[in-house]
Amino acid sequence: MIGGDTMNYPNKKSTFQKVKNLANLGMHLEGDIDQTNQYYLNNDIAIIHKKPTPVQVVTVSYPARNKAKITEAYYKTPSTTDYNGIYKGRYIDFDAKETNSKTSIPFANMHKHQIDHLASVAKHGGIGFLIINFKQFGEYFLLFIEDILPIWDAQFQPNGKKSMTYDYIKEKGHAISFGYSPRLDYLKVLDLVKGL
């Protein structure tokens, strides 16, 4: 049982140990989001996919006719964000970020072209956000681009902060609970906050 007590069979032998933290299921953030998106698709809730990263293949090795191997490739252009799709008639676009820090997530983990892209999505009526995982706490937050921009721009000022603090994210962001299926029900946040 996940998150439940130990299960005992008639011989009193314990077969399952209690899982203290669901994050111990061994998935990283993108894997959890991928499983969540598959749940949404399977249950006809939303269509959200991971965007492929555009790659230019330069060299291919053919050690055998049926075993082609790419030996050299380059990213064509910087990718925008990790995920996009549609939910209840609204376009959504987001990126996933993780940090081992207990106090902040560095702006170096985010790219200007990604933030600009999310701002453009919001400007044109879509919903843009980040899903941020503080790995040390096993906590997940959804932070809308509208709450990122004011402090993002501040980093370029003299003595500007080079990170977004945990406290700021906890205050402005929206907690996403971790579960079994779906793993990270981030659409629940959109329902509550955006009234979808």
C-alpha positions as CSV (number, residue, x, y, z in Angstrom):
1,M,0.0,0.0,0.0
2,I,1.4,3.4,-0.9
3,G,1.2,5.7,2.0
4,G,-0.5,3.1,4.1
5,D,0.4,0.6,6.8
6,T,2.4,-2.5,6.4
7,M,0.4,-5.3,4.8
8,N,0.5,-8.7,6.6
9,Y,-0.6,-12.1,5.3
10,P,-1.9,-14.9,7.5
11,N,1.6,-16.1,8.3
12,K,2.2,-12.7,9.8
13,K,5.1,-12.1,7.5
14,S,5.3,-8.4,6.4
15,T,5.4,-8.1,2.6
16,F,5.2,-4.3,2.2
17,Q,6.9,-1.7,4.2
18,K,5.2,1.7,4.8
19,V,6.2,4.3,2.3
20,K,7.0,7.4,4.3
21,N,7.2,9.8,1.4
22,L,5.6,9.3,-2.0
23,A,8.5,11.1,-3.6
24,N,10.5,8.0,-2.8
25,L,8.9,6.2,-5.7
26,G,12.1,7.0,-7.6
27,M,10.9,9.2,-10.4
28,H,12.4,12.5,-11.3
29,L,10.3,15.6,-12.0
30,E,9.9,15.2,-15.7
31,G,9.1,11.5,-15.3
32,D,6.4,12.4,-12.8
33,I,5.0,15.0,-15.2
34,D,5.1,12.6,-18.1
35,Q,3.1,10.0,-16.1
36,T,0.6,12.7,-15.1
37,N,0.2,13.8,-18.7
38,Q,-0.4,10.2,-19.7
39,Y,-3.1,9.9,-17.0
40,Y,-4.7,13.1,-18.3
41,L,-4.6,11.8,-21.9
42,N,-5.9,8.3,-20.9
43,N,-8.8,9.8,-19.0
44,D,-9.7,12.4,-21.7
45,I,-8.9,15.3,-19.3
46,A,-6.3,17.2,-21.3
47,I,-3.9,16.9,-24.2
48,I,-0.4,17.9,-23.0
49,H,2.8,16.7,-24.5
50,K,6.5,17.0,-23.9
51,K,8.0,19.1,-26.8
52,P,10.8,17.4,-28.8
53,T,14.1,19.3,-28.8
54,P,15.1,20.1,-32.3
55,V,18.4,18.4,-33.2
56,Q,20.6,18.5,-36.3
57,V,22.2,15.2,-37.0
58,V,25.7,15.5,-38.4
59,T,27.2,12.1,-38.4
60,V,25.7,8.6,-38.3
61,S,27.7,5.4,-37.9
62,Y,26.4,2.2,-39.5
63,P,28.2,-0.7,-37.8
64,A,25.5,-3.0,-39.2
65,R,22.7,-2.4,-41.6
66,N,20.0,-2.5,-38.9
67,K,22.1,-0.7,-36.2
68,A,22.5,3.0,-37.2
69,K,24.0,5.1,-34.4
70,I,24.1,8.9,-34.2
71,T,27.6,9.8,-33.3
72,E,27.4,13.6,-33.7
73,A,24.5,16.0,-33.4
74,Y,23.8,19.5,-32.3
75,Y,20.8,21.4,-31.0
76,K,19.4,23.4,-33.9
77,T,17.9,26.2,-31.8
78,P,17.3,26.7,-28.1
79,S,14.1,25.0,-27.2
80,T,11.4,27.1,-25.6
81,T,9.7,25.1,-22.8
82,D,9.3,21.5,-21.9
83,Y,5.5,21.0,-22.3
84,N,2.5,22.4,-24.0
85,G,-1.1,21.5,-24.7
86,I,-4.7,22.3,-24.3
87,Y,-7.0,22.0,-21.3
88,K,-10.7,23.0,-21.2
89,G,-10.2,25.1,-24.3
90,R,-7.1,27.0,-22.9
91,Y,-3.6,26.7,-24.3
92,I,-1.1,25.9,-21.5
93,D,2.7,26.0,-21.8
94,F,5.2,25.3,-19.0
95,D,8.6,24.2,-18.0
96,A,9.8,21.9,-15.2
97,K,12.7,23.0,-12.8
98,E,14.3,21.2,-9.9
99,T,16.7,22.4,-7.2
100,N,18.7,20.7,-4.4
101,S,18.8,24.0,-2.5
102,K,16.6,24.5,0.6
103,T,16.5,28.3,0.2
104,S,16.2,29.2,-3.5
105,I,16.3,28.2,-7.2
106,P,19.0,30.1,-9.2
107,F,17.9,32.1,-12.1
108,A,20.8,30.4,-13.9
109,N,18.4,27.3,-14.0
110,M,16.0,29.3,-16.2
111,H,16.8,30.7,-19.6
112,K,15.7,34.2,-20.8
113,H,14.2,32.7,-24.0
114,Q,12.0,30.4,-21.9
115,I,10.8,33.3,-19.7
116,D,10.2,35.5,-22.7
117,H,8.2,32.6,-24.4
118,L,6.0,32.1,-21.3
119,A,5.4,35.9,-21.1
120,S,4.3,35.9,-24.7
121,V,2.0,32.9,-24.1
122,A,0.3,34.8,-21.3
123,K,0.1,38.0,-23.3
124,H,-1.8,36.1,-26.0
125,G,-4.3,34.5,-23.6
126,G,-2.6,31.3,-22.8
127,I,-1.5,30.1,-19.4
128,G,2.3,30.0,-18.8
129,F,4.0,28.7,-15.7
130,L,6.8,26.8,-14.1
131,I,6.6,23.7,-12.0
132,I,9.3,23.8,-9.4
133,N,10.5,20.9,-7.3
134,F,12.4,21.6,-4.1
135,K,13.9,18.1,-3.9
136,Q,15.2,18.5,-0.3
137,F,11.6,19.0,0.9
138,G,9.8,16.9,-1.6
139,E,7.6,19.9,-2.4
140,Y,6.2,21.0,-5.7
141,F,4.9,24.4,-6.7
142,L,3.2,25.9,-9.7
143,L,4.3,29.5,-10.3
144,F,2.6,31.5,-12.9
145,I,4.7,33.7,-15.3
146,E,2.9,36.8,-14.0
147,D,4.6,36.1,-10.6
148,I,8.0,35.4,-12.1
149,L,8.4,38.5,-14.2
150,P,8.7,41.1,-11.5
151,I,11.6,39.4,-9.8
152,W,13.1,38.0,-13.0
153,D,13.7,41.6,-14.3
154,A,15.2,42.7,-11.0
155,Q,18.2,40.3,-11.5
156,F,19.5,42.5,-14.3
157,Q,19.7,45.6,-12.0
158,P,22.9,46.5,-10.1
159,N,23.1,44.2,-7.1
160,G,20.0,42.3,-8.3
161,K,19.2,38.9,-6.8
162,K,20.4,35.9,-8.8
163,S,17.8,33.5,-7.5
164,M,14.2,33.1,-6.6
165,T,13.8,32.3,-2.9
166,Y,11.9,29.4,-1.5
167,D,9.9,31.8,0.7
168,Y,8.8,33.8,-2.4
169,I,7.8,30.7,-4.3
170,K,5.9,29.4,-1.3
171,E,4.1,32.8,-0.9
172,K,3.3,33.4,-4.6
173,G,3.2,29.8,-5.9
174,H,0.6,27.1,-5.5
175,A,1.5,23.8,-3.9
176,I,1.0,20.7,-6.0
177,S,0.3,17.6,-3.9
178,F,2.2,14.4,-4.9
179,G,0.0,11.3,-5.4
180,Y,-0.1,8.0,-7.0
181,S,-2.3,8.6,-10.1
182,P,-2.0,11.3,-11.2
183,R,1.5,11.9,-9.7
184,L,1.4,15.7,-9.8
185,D,-2.2,17.0,-10.4
186,Y,-1.2,20.4,-11.6
187,L,-4.4,20.9,-13.5
188,K,-6.2,21.0,-10.1
189,V,-4.3,24.2,-9.5
190,L,-5.5,25.7,-12.8
191,D,-9.0,24.8,-11.8
192,L,-8.8,26.5,-8.4
193,V,-6.7,29.6,-9.4
194,K,-7.8,30.3,-13.0
195,G,-11.4,29.1,-12.5
196,L,-11.2,26.6,-15.4
